[in-house]
């Protein structure tokens, strides 16, 4: 199955984040932007939460996804692509945030 996900953008959640590790948006197959997704820490690792709305019925509150993958295979593929980018950006951001190490100057040839 071919699925193109691009322009993945991660945002740090604000306030009390609980188990939310990142908010994100992405472009799907160069034709649809999906915003309001969340990477959530579950008991089996990170999972992808899709945009949802709050629904109240008979005094009970629940959340219904607004959009979601059509199959488990598509959901797993999307999660794989997004987690790969998430880990790459975490590594890149930590490398940039690391303090600079001193470089010995006696090995420089000029």
Buried (B, 14 or more C-beta within 10 A) or exposed (E): EEEEBEEBEBEEEEEEBEEBBBBBBBBBEEEEEBEBBBBBEEEEEBBBBBBBEEEEEEEEEEEEEEEBBEEEEEBEBBBEBBBEBBEEBEEEEEEEEEEEEEEEEEEEEE
